């Protein structure tokens, strides 16, 4: 076993109690051994944390607390915790030993399950998980590899709370290995709760129904994006005949919003039982012709295995009685054929052999063909004749025939005994060759044979050394990913495995560390085959191209061709760069960066808006020049009368003020001076009518009362019979 050469713990006894007998699994977080509890004489499983985890106090403290919590879960569908130990140099957990396989292995072997098989397994998963959730315990790492299918058909959940202990490691990447079942809230950094376990169970339902994972990508970033944004595929997209209730079950468990999922495993368990009772027999047994029934999930050799201790003891006793009965039957059968007939006269020293007449046997002497003798069959009924016809042959001289004493003087019982003895002796001696069929070997032949045997022994010994301790020894590839190159090479050198090194650019793994090994971790190889290590050169540095003046689309294509995919854009005003073109990039053109670096492009929105100034009261030329200096266009309209501005000056502009786009047009209107209006005569009119007529003509009115009276008329106005500027004041006198 290769693990004996590389595993430092195999064969040891922990705390004088747990003997590590066999390495069951090797992972990035721990090593798992099938062990013997020497105190209670029972098989257990011991999980030992790897040194890189066990060396940190935070991990040890969390491991201890999580082990105590998990040990308080008592349920038939949860692997029980038997013991644990946390010390400075060793951290391990002792669990019950479950003979069987995990769900991940079963899915890989059989492909998928029938709905009936899936619901049966799922019901036990939810039952065990519900017991944990009712105690406020979250699994945090639900996946098929942590669901055990025992050879007795039981479902057991394992590794409760250990994912949380692993997350305390300062360089831990353990959860990256289970991104296929991680919930969206964990991806976004939120804490885990019971609904996170439900999300993982939903993905396991999809796997059991289809035989595959919902997302096939292995890239961590792509996998996290799927969990955050992509809708969960439905199993009916792979197996169209599946019932709609199964699609709804997967959709309900894998909602992106945790509030829309079942709040804990007990609610999911009720739904599973409801679906199982609702579906028809045809829907439950879809694919049963090739996938079998629930009983087919139990290996045939364990299908009728007893479960309780008393049942096992009873079964062992029955097996012993059956074996004893078979042995007696065999002895009786052999005795009936004469093979074990007891000799009634063990003291008979007769040197002769009597050949029974009942055996029509022909005895051949191979020395000389003419010395062959034949014995004729004689009637069995005539015992006297048979005994008289028998001949006795001496082994020393096959040609000598001695007559046997006449049997007529013997009693019938003695004659029968003598006949049986002669028959047995004849069968015994007939198997011994009387002549050598070949010549003895010469000295040369003996020497050649000795040399051949020596060569065979040397070859066997060489093969034993080659495959036992030499280059042909089977070695299991340890976990090397992430190790420093010197550490990985030293570890393989200690195992006697040659190493071939190559390099590659990698954005994730630091310079000088192992990116991957070929063969991969956990594979078995012979030492002489060696291992190829791929060492990281760090991220590949790529020069940022010159992008100023290019359109945004052209700049993005140029960056994509250079390998930069992480791009952001911002917009800014520019008086020199056209709208939609790149002003600059950050980092600047010419710098060398890893391809995963973020590149920021600043794209022009064109010229900034222009604040229109007031040019009223300026001359036409002066106003136009001032506006054009700001990048505005100028148009002139018809002249307008203005009492405020002299003729030829700007009296109106549109827009008057405010921000406008660069290059916009501003309309100017020049003053033609004040407007003169003929003053109407209002003498003789009432004050009211006179005021209305003057105001209608565009003047303001000031009334002077000379004498009081109810019906006053205007008798005088100033000015009168001339023109005045519109808006001028006219005085009227009434009495």
C-alpha positions in Angstrom: 0.0 0.0 0.0 1.5 3.3 -1.0 0.1 5.2 1.9 2.4 3.2 4.2 5.4 5.0 2.6 3.9 8.5 2.6 1.4 8.7 5.5 3.0 9.7 8.8 0.1 8.5 11.0 -0.8 5.1 9.5 -0.3 2.4 12.0 -0.1 4.7 15.0 -2.4 4.6 18.1 -3.8 7.9 19.2 -4.0 8.5 22.9 -3.4 4.8 23.5 -6.8 4.0 22.1 -7.5 4.6 18.4 -5.3 2.5 16.1 -5.1 4.0 12.5 -5.5 1.0 10.3 -6.4 2.2 6.8 -6.5 5.6 5.0 -10.0 6.0 3.6 -9.7 9.5 2.1 -7.3 12.4 1.7 -8.6 15.9 1.3 -7.4 19.5 1.4 -8.6 19.9 5.0 -8.1 16.5 6.6 -7.1 12.8 6.4 -9.7 10.2 7.2 -8.8 6.8 8.6 -10.7 3.6 9.4 -9.5 2.8 12.9 -10.0 0.4 15.8 -11.2 1.6 19.2 -9.0 -0.7 21.3 -10.9 0.1 24.4 -14.4 -0.8 23.1 -13.2 -3.2 20.3 -15.2 -1.5 17.6 -14.4 0.1 14.2 -14.5 3.9 14.1 -13.5 6.7 11.7 -10.9 9.1 12.8 -10.6 12.5 10.9 -7.3 14.3 11.5 -6.9 17.9 10.5 -4.0 18.7 8.2 -1.1 20.5 9.8 -1.8 23.8 7.9 -5.2 23.9 9.6 -4.3 22.4 13.0 -1.4 24.9 13.5 -3.7 27.9 13.9 -5.3 28.5 17.3 -8.5 30.0 15.8 -9.2 26.8 13.8 -8.5 24.6 16.8 -10.9 26.6 19.0 -13.6 26.6 16.4 -13.1 22.9 15.6 -13.5 22.0 19.3 -16.7 24.1 19.7 -18.2 22.7 16.5 -17.3 19.1 17.5 -19.1 19.6 20.8 -22.2 21.0 19.1 -22.3 18.3 16.4 -21.9 15.6 19.1 -25.3 16.7 20.6 -27.2 15.8 17.4 -28.7 12.3 18.1 -30.6 11.0 15.1 -30.5 7.8 13.0 -29.7 9.8 9.9 -26.7 11.7 11.3 -23.2 10.2 11.8 -22.6 10.3 15.6 -19.5 11.9 17.1 -17.8 9.5 19.5 -14.8 11.6 20.7 -12.4 14.4 19.8 -9.1 15.8 20.8 -7.5 19.2 20.3 -3.8 19.6 21.3 -0.8 21.7 20.1 0.3 19.1 17.5 -2.8 17.0 16.7 -6.4 17.8 16.1 -8.8 14.9 15.4 -12.4 13.8 15.5 -13.7 10.3 16.1 -17.0 9.3 14.4 -19.0 6.1 14.0 -17.9 3.9 11.1 -20.5 3.6 8.3 -19.7 0.8 5.8 -20.8 1.9 2.3 -20.3 4.8 -0.1 -21.2 8.5 -0.3 -23.9 9.9 -2.5 -21.4 11.5 -4.8 -19.9 8.1 -5.6 -23.3 6.5 -6.1 -24.4 9.3 -8.5 -21.2 8.9 -10.5 -21.7 5.1 -10.7 -25.4 4.9 -11.6 -26.0 8.3 -13.2 -29.4 9.2 -11.7 -32.2 7.9 -9.5 -35.9 7.2 -10.1 -38.2 9.8 -8.4 -39.2 7.1 -5.8 -35.5 6.4 -5.0 -34.7 10.1 -4.9 -37.6 10.9 -2.6 -36.7 8.0 -0.3 -33.1 9.3 0.1 -34.3 12.9 0.3 -36.7 12.1 3.1 -33.9 10.7 5.2 -31.6 13.6 4.4 -34.3 16.1 5.5 -35.1 14.1 8.6 -31.4 14.2 9.8 -31.0 17.9 8.7 -34.3 18.8 10.5 -32.9 17.4 13.8 -29.9 19.7 13.4 -31.9 22.7 12.5 -34.2 22.2 15.4 -31.2 22.6 17.7 -30.0 25.7 15.8 -27.1 23.8 14.1 -26.3 24.7 10.5 -24.3 22.2 8.4 -22.8 24.9 6.1 -21.3 22.3 3.6 -24.2 20.2 2.4 -23.1 18.2 -0.7 -23.4 14.6 -2.0 -19.9 13.8 -0.6 -21.2 14.4 2.9 -24.3 12.1 2.5 -23.4 8.4 3.3 -25.4 5.5 1.9 -24.6 2.5 4.1 -24.6 -1.1 2.8 -27.7 -1.6 5.0 -29.7 1.1 3.2 -29.4 3.8 5.8 -28.7 7.4 5.0 -26.2 9.3 7.2 -25.2 13.0 7.2 -21.6 13.8 8.2 -19.2 16.7 8.7 -21.6 19.0 10.6 -20.1 22.4 11.3 -16.7 21.6 10.0 -16.9 24.1 7.1 -17.2 26.8 9.7 -14.1 25.6 11.5 -12.2 25.6 8.2 -13.3 29.1 7.4 -11.2 30.4 10.3 -8.0 29.4 8.6 -6.2 32.6 7.4 -5.4 31.1 4.0 -8.3 28.8 3.8 -9.8 28.1 0.3 -11.8 25.1 1.5 -15.2 26.5 0.4 -13.9 26.9 -3.1 -14.1 23.2 -3.5 -17.8 23.2 -2.7 -18.8 26.2 -4.8 -21.1 23.9 -6.8 -23.5 23.9 -3.7 -22.9 27.3 -2.1 -25.9 29.6 -1.6 -26.1 33.1 -3.2 -26.0 34.8 0.3 -22.8 33.0 1.1 -21.2 34.1 -2.2 -22.2 37.7 -1.4 -20.6 37.5 2.0 -23.8 37.2 4.2 -23.8 34.7 7.1 -25.1 31.2 6.7 -28.4 30.0 8.1 -30.8 27.0 7.7 -31.9 28.3 4.3 -28.3 28.0 3.0 -28.5 24.3 3.7 -31.8 24.1 1.9 -30.3 25.7 -1.2 -27.6 23.0 -1.3 -30.2 20.3 -0.8 -32.1 21.7 -3.9 -29.0 21.3 -6.0 -28.6 17.7 -4.7 -32.2 17.0 -5.7 -31.3 18.1 -9.3 -28.2 15.9 -9.3 -30.1 12.8 -8.1 -32.8 13.3 -10.7 -30.5 14.0 -13.7 -27.2 12.5 -12.7 -25.3 15.8 -13.3 -24.7 19.1 -11.7 -26.8 22.1 -12.8 -23.7 24.2 -13.6 -20.8 22.6 -15.4 -18.3 25.4 -15.1 -15.2 24.8 -12.8 -14.0 28.4 -12.8 -14.8 29.8 -9.3 -15.8 33.2 -10.6 -18.1 31.8 -13.2 -19.7 29.4 -10.6 -20.3 32.3 -8.2 -21.9 34.4 -10.9 -24.2 31.5 -11.7 -25.3 31.2 -8.1 -25.9 35.0 -7.9 -27.6 35.7 -11.2 -28.4 32.7 -13.3 -31.8 31.0 -13.0 -31.6 27.4 -11.7 -32.1 24.8 -14.5 -35.0 22.5 -14.0 -34.5 18.7 -14.0 -37.3 18.3 -16.6 -35.0 20.1 -19.1 -32.8 16.9 -18.9 -35.5 14.3 -18.2 -38.7 15.7 -19.9 -41.0 13.0 -18.4 -40.4 14.1 -14.8 -43.5 15.4 -12.9 -44.0 19.2 -12.6 -44.0 18.8 -8.8 -40.3 17.8 -8.9 -39.5 20.9 -10.9 -41.3 23.0 -8.4 -39.5 21.4 -5.5 -36.1 22.2 -7.1 -37.2 25.8 -7.9 -38.5 26.4 -4.4 -35.3 25.2 -2.7 -33.0 27.2 -5.0 -34.6 30.6 -4.9 -32.0 33.4 -5.0 -33.9 35.2 -2.2 -33.6 33.2 1.0 -37.0 34.5 2.2 -38.7 32.5 -0.7 -37.1 29.2 0.3 -38.3 26.7 3.0 -37.2 28.2 6.2 -35.8 25.0 7.6 -35.5 21.2 6.8 -38.7 20.3 8.7 -40.8 22.3 6.3 -39.0 20.8 3.4 -39.6 17.3 4.9 -43.4 17.9 5.0 -43.3 18.9 1.3 -41.3 15.9 0.3 -43.8 13.6 2.0 -46.7 15.4 0.4 -45.1 15.0 -3.1 -44.4 11.4 -2.5 -48.1 10.8 -1.6 -49.4 12.9 -4.5 -47.4 11.4 -7.5 -48.8 8.4 -9.3 -47.0 5.0 -9.4 -45.9 5.7 -13.0 -44.4 9.1 -12.1 -42.6 7.7 -9.0 -41.1 4.7 -10.9 -40.0 6.6 -14.0 -37.0 4.8 -15.4 -37.3 1.9 -13.0 -36.8 -0.6 -15.8 -33.1 0.3 -15.9 -32.6 2.1 -12.5 -34.4 -0.5 -10.3 -36.4 0.0 -7.1 -35.5 1.3 -3.7 -34.2 -2.2 -2.7 -31.7 -2.0 -5.5 -29.9 0.8 -3.6 -28.7 -1.8 -1.1 -25.9 -4.1 -2.4 -27.1 -7.6 -2.9 -24.8 -9.2 -0.4 -26.1 -6.9 2.3 -29.8 -7.0 1.3 -30.8 -9.4 4.0 -28.1 -8.6 6.5 -29.3 -8.5 10.2 -29.3 -5.2 11.9 -29.3 -5.7 15.7 -26.5 -7.4 17.6 -28.8 -10.3 18.7 -29.9 -10.8 15.1 -26.3 -11.0 14.0 -25.4 -13.5 16.7 -28.4 -15.7 15.7 -27.4 -15.5 12.0 -23.8 -16.6 12.9 -25.1 -19.6 14.9 -27.4 -20.6 12.0 -24.4 -20.4 9.6 -22.3 -22.6 11.8 -25.1 -25.2 12.1 -25.5 -25.2 8.3 -21.8 -25.7 7.8 -21.7 -28.5 10.3 -24.7 -30.2 8.5 -22.9 -29.9 5.2 -19.7 -31.5 6.7 -21.8 -34.5 8.0 -23.5 -34.9 4.7 -20.1 -34.9 2.9 -18.7 -37.5 5.3 -21.8 -39.7 4.9 -21.5 -39.4 1.1 -17.8 -40.4 1.1 -18.5 -43.2 3.5 -21.2 -44.6 1.2 -18.7 -44.7 -1.7 -16.2 -46.6 0.3 -13.6 -43.8 0.5 -13.8 -43.7 4.3 -14.7 -47.4 5.0 -13.3 -48.4 8.4 -10.9 -51.4 8.3 -12.4 -54.1 10.6 -9.0 -55.9 10.9 -6.2 -53.4 11.3 -3.8 -56.1 12.6 -4.0 -58.1 9.3 -0.3 -58.5 8.3 -1.0 -60.5 5.1 1.7 -59.7 2.5 -0.6 -60.5 -0.4 -3.1 -58.5 -2.2 -6.4 -60.0 -3.3 -7.9 -58.6 -6.5 -11.7 -58.5 -6.2 -13.7 -60.2 -8.9 -16.2 -57.4 -8.9 -13.6 -55.0 -10.4 -13.2 -55.7 -14.1 -9.7 -54.1 -14.0 -6.9 -54.7 -16.4 -3.4 -54.4 -14.8 -0.6 -53.4 -17.2 3.1 -53.8 -16.6 4.9 -51.1 -18.6 8.3 -52.7 -18.7 7.6 -55.3 -21.3 4.5 -55.4 -23.6 4.4 -59.2 -23.5 4.2 -59.3 -19.7 0.8 -57.7 -19.6 -1.8 -59.8 -17.8 -5.6 -59.6 -18.0 -8.1 -60.5 -15.3 -11.4 -61.8 -16.4 -14.6 -60.7 -14.7 -16.1 -63.6 -12.7 -19.6 -64.0 -11.5 -20.1 -62.3 -8.2 -22.6 -64.9 -7.0 -20.0 -67.6 -6.9 -17.8 -66.5 -4.0 -15.8 -69.7 -4.0 -15.0 -69.5 -7.7 -14.1 -65.8 -7.3 -11.6 -66.5 -4.5 -10.1 -69.4 -6.4 -9.6 -67.2 -9.4 -7.9 -64.4 -7.6 -4.2 -64.0 -7.9 -1.7 -62.3 -5.6 1.0 -60.1 -7.1 4.1 -59.1 -5.1 5.3 -55.5 -5.6 8.9 -56.7 -5.5 8.4 -59.1 -8.4 5.4 -58.5 -10.6 5.9 -61.8 -12.5 5.5 -63.9 -9.4 2.0 -65.2 -8.8 1.2 -66.8 -5.5 -2.0 -68.8 -5.0 -4.3 -67.7 -2.3 -5.6 -70.1 0.3 -8.8 -71.7 -0.7 -11.7 -69.7 0.6 -13.9 -72.7 1.0 -12.4 -73.1 4.5 -13.2 -69.5 5.5 -16.5 -68.2 6.9 -18.6 -66.0 4.6 -18.0 -63.0 6.9 -14.2 -63.5 6.9 -14.3 -64.0 3.1 -16.1 -60.7 2.6 -13.6 -58.9 4.9 -10.7 -60.3 3.0 -12.3 -59.2 -0.3 -12.7 -55.6 0.9 -9.1 -55.5 2.2 -7.7 -56.8 -1.0 -9.8 -54.2 -2.9 -8.4 -51.3 -0.8 -4.8 -52.5 -1.0 -5.1 -52.9 -4.8 -6.4 -49.4 -5.2 -3.7 -48.0 -3.0 -0.8 -49.9 -4.7 -2.2 -49.3 -8.3 -1.4 -45.6 -7.8 2.3 -46.3 -7.2 4.3 -46.5 -10.5 6.4 -49.7 -10.8 8.8 -48.5 -13.5 10.6 -45.3 -14.3 9.4 -43.9 -17.7 12.4 -41.7 -18.4 16.1 -41.8 -17.9 17.7 -40.0 -15.0 18.9 -36.5 -15.7 22.6 -35.9 -16.5 24.9 -33.5 -14.7 24.5 -30.9 -17.4 20.8 -31.1 -17.2 20.8 -30.7 -13.5 23.1 -27.7 -13.8 20.8 -26.1 -16.3 17.8 -26.7 -14.1 19.6 -25.2 -11.1 20.6 -22.1 -13.1 17.0 -21.8 -14.4 15.6 -22.0 -10.8 18.2 -19.4 -9.7 17.2 -17.1 -12.6 13.5 -17.6 -11.7 14.2 -16.8 -8.0 16.3 -13.8 -9.0 13.5 -12.5 -11.3 10.9 -13.1 -8.5 13.1 -11.3 -6.0 13.8 -8.5 -8.4 10.1 -8.1 -9.2 9.3 -8.1 -5.5 11.8 -5.4 -4.9 10.7 -3.4 -8.0 7.1 -3.4 -7.0 7.5 -3.5 -3.3 10.2 -0.9 -2.5 11.7 0.0 -5.9 10.6 2.2 -8.7 7.5 0.2 -9.3 6.1 0.9 -5.9 2.5 2.3 -6.0 2.4 5.8 -4.6 -0.7 8.0 -4.0 -0.2 11.6 -5.2 -0.5 14.0 -2.2 -2.1 17.4 -2.3 0.5 19.7 -3.8 -1.5 22.6 -5.1 -0.5 25.9 -3.5 2.7 24.6 -2.0 6.1 26.4 -2.6 8.0 24.6 -5.4 10.8 23.5 -3.0 8.3 22.0 -0.5 6.5 20.1 -3.2 9.7 18.7 -4.7 11.0 17.7 -1.3 7.8 15.9 -0.5 8.0 13.9 -3.7 11.7 13.2 -3.3 11.1 11.8 0.2 8.7 9.3 -1.5 11.2 8.5 -4.2 9.1 10.0 -7.0 11.0 11.9 -9.8 9.7 15.4 -10.6 9.4 17.3 -13.9 8.8 21.0 -13.6 7.2 23.4 -16.0 6.0 27.0 -15.6 2.8 28.8 -16.5 1.3 32.3 -16.0 -1.5 32.2 -13.4 -3.5 35.1 -12.1 -4.6 33.3 -8.8 -1.5 31.4 -7.6 1.5 33.3 -6.3 4.9 33.1 -8.0 6.8 30.0 -7.2 3.8 27.9 -6.0 2.3 24.8 -7.5 -0.6 25.4 -9.8 -1.4 21.8 -10.5 0.2 18.3 -10.6 -0.2 15.7 -13.2 -1.4 13.1 -12.3 -3.8 14.9 -10.0 -4.1 14.7 -6.2 -5.3 11.2 -5.1 -4.2 9.3 -8.2 -2.0 6.2 -7.8 1.2 5.9 -9.9 4.4 3.8 -9.8 7.3 5.7 -8.5 9.3 5.6 -11.8 6.4 7.3 -13.7 7.2 10.6 -11.9 5.0 13.7 -11.4 4.8 16.8 -13.6 4.5 20.0 -11.5 3.3 23.2 -13.0 4.7 26.2 -11.2 3.2 29.7 -11.3 5.1 32.6 -12.8 2.6 34.9 -11.4 0.2 36.9 -13.5 1.2 37.7 -17.1 2.0 41.4 -17.5 0.4 43.0 -20.6 1.1 46.5 -21.9 -1.9 48.8 -22.1 -2.3 50.1 -25.7 -2.7 53.7 -26.7 -6.4 54.5 -26.8 -6.7 58.3 -26.8 -8.9 59.6 -29.6 -10.3 56.1 -30.4 -14.0 55.5 -30.2 -15.2 53.7 -27.0 -16.1 50.5 -29.0 -12.7 50.5 -30.7 -10.9 50.9 -27.4 -12.8 48.1 -25.8 -12.0 45.7 -28.6 -8.3 46.7 -28.4 -8.3 45.9 -24.7 -10.1 42.6 -25.1 -7.5 41.5 -27.7 -4.8 42.3 -25.2 -6.6 40.2 -22.6 -8.1 42.8 -20.4 -11.7 41.9 -19.6 -12.3 44.0 -16.5 -13.3 47.4 -17.9 -15.2 50.4 -16.6 -16.0 53.7 -18.4 -16.7 57.2 -17.2 -17.8 60.2 -19.2 -16.3 63.8 -19.0 -16.6 67.0 -21.0 -13.8 67.9 -23.3 -13.2 70.8 -25.6 -10.6 69.0 -27.7 -11.9 65.4 -27.9 -15.1 64.6 -29.9 -18.1 63.2 -28.2 -17.9 59.3 -27.8 -14.1 59.2 -28.1 -11.6 58.2 -25.4 -10.0 61.0 -23.6 -7.6 58.9 -21.5 -7.2 55.5 -19.7 -6.2 54.7 -16.2 -3.7 53.2 -15.8 -2.1 55.1 -18.6 -1.1 53.7 -22.0 2.3 51.9 -21.9 2.0 50.5 -18.4 2.3 46.7 -17.9 -0.4 45.1 -15.7 -1.9 41.6 -15.1 -4.8 40.7 -17.4 -7.2 40.7 -14.5 -6.5 44.3 -13.6 -9.3 46.8 -13.9 -8.9 49.4 -16.7 -10.8 52.7 -16.5 -11.7 54.5 -19.7 -12.7 58.2 -19.7 -14.9 58.9 -22.7 -15.7 62.4 -23.9 -19.2 63.8 -23.7 -18.1 66.7 -26.0 -17.7 70.4 -25.1 -19.1 71.5 -21.8 -22.3 73.6 -21.8 -21.8 77.4 -22.2 -23.2 79.9 -19.8 -24.9 82.6 -21.9 -23.9 86.2 -20.8 -26.1 89.3 -21.0 -25.1 91.6 -23.9 -28.0 94.0 -23.6 -27.0 97.6 -24.0 -23.9 96.7 -26.0 -23.4 97.6 -29.6 -24.1 95.0 -32.2 -20.5 94.3 -33.1 -19.4 94.1 -29.5 -22.2 91.8 -28.5 -21.5 89.4 -31.5 -17.8 89.2 -30.7 -18.4 88.4 -27.1 -20.8 85.6 -27.9 -18.6 84.0 -30.6 -15.7 84.0 -28.2 -17.7 81.5 -26.1 -18.5 79.3 -29.1 -22.0 80.5 -29.7 -23.7 81.4 -33.0 -25.4 84.8 -33.3 -28.5 85.9 -35.3 -30.2 89.3 -35.4 -33.9 90.0 -35.5 -36.0 93.1 -36.2 -35.4 96.3 -34.3 -37.6 97.0 -31.4 -38.5 100.3 -29.6 -36.8 100.8 -26.3 -37.0 103.6 -23.9 -34.1 102.1 -22.0 -31.5 101.6 -24.7 -30.5 104.0 -27.4 -30.9 103.3 -31.0 -28.4 100.8 -32.3 -27.8 99.1 -29.0 -28.9 95.6 -28.1 -32.4 95.9 -26.6 -33.4 92.1 -26.4 -31.6 88.7 -26.6 -32.9 85.1 -26.6 -32.0 83.2 -24.6 -31.4 85.9 -22.1 -29.2 83.9 -19.7 -28.5 80.3 -18.6 -26.5 77.3 -19.9 -26.8 76.1 -23.5 -24.9 73.6 -25.6 -21.7 74.6 -27.1 -22.4 76.1 -30.6 -26.0 77.0 -29.9 -27.5 80.1 -31.5 -28.4 83.4 -29.6 -30.8 85.9 -31.2 -30.2 89.6 -30.8 -32.6 92.5 -31.4 -31.3 96.1 -31.6 -33.1 99.2 -30.3 -34.7 101.7 -32.7 -35.1 104.2 -29.9 -38.2 105.2 -28.0 -41.7 105.0 -29.6 -43.6 108.5 -30.1 -47.4 108.4 -29.9 -49.9 111.2 -30.8 -51.6 112.5 -27.6 -55.4 112.4 -28.1 -57.6 115.3 -26.9 -59.9 114.4 -24.0 -61.3 117.8 -23.1 -65.0 117.7 -22.5 -65.0 114.1 -21.4 -65.6 112.8 -18.0 -62.6 112.0 -15.9 -63.3 108.2 -16.2 -63.6 108.3 -20.0 -60.6 110.6 -20.4 -58.4 108.3 -18.3 -59.4 105.2 -20.2 -58.7 106.8 -23.6 -55.2 108.1 -22.6 -54.2 104.8 -21.1 -55.4 103.0 -24.2 -53.0 105.2 -26.2 -50.1 104.1 -24.0 -49.9 107.0 -21.6 -50.1 107.3 -17.8 -52.7 109.7 -16.4 -52.5 112.2 -13.5 -55.8 113.8 -12.5 -56.1 117.3 -10.9 -59.3 118.2 -9.2 -60.0 122.0 -9.4 -63.4 122.2 -7.9 -65.5 119.6 -6.3 -68.7 118.3 -7.8 -70.6 115.2 -8.7 -70.2 115.4 -12.4 -66.8 116.8 -13.2 -65.6 117.1 -16.8 -62.0 117.5 -18.2 -61.6 121.2 -19.2 -57.8 121.1 -19.7 -54.9 118.7 -20.4 -51.1 119.0 -20.8 -49.5 118.4 -23.2 -52.1 118.7 -25.9 -52.0 118.4 -29.7 -48.5 116.9 -29.9 -46.6 113.6 -29.8 -45.0 112.1 -26.7 -43.0 109.0 -25.9 -45.3 106.0 -25.2 -45.7 105.8 -21.5 -45.3 109.5 -20.8 -47.5 111.1 -18.1 -50.5 113.3 -19.2 -52.1 115.7 -16.7 -55.8 116.4 -16.9 -57.8 119.1 -15.0 -61.4 118.5 -14.0 -63.9 120.8 -12.5 
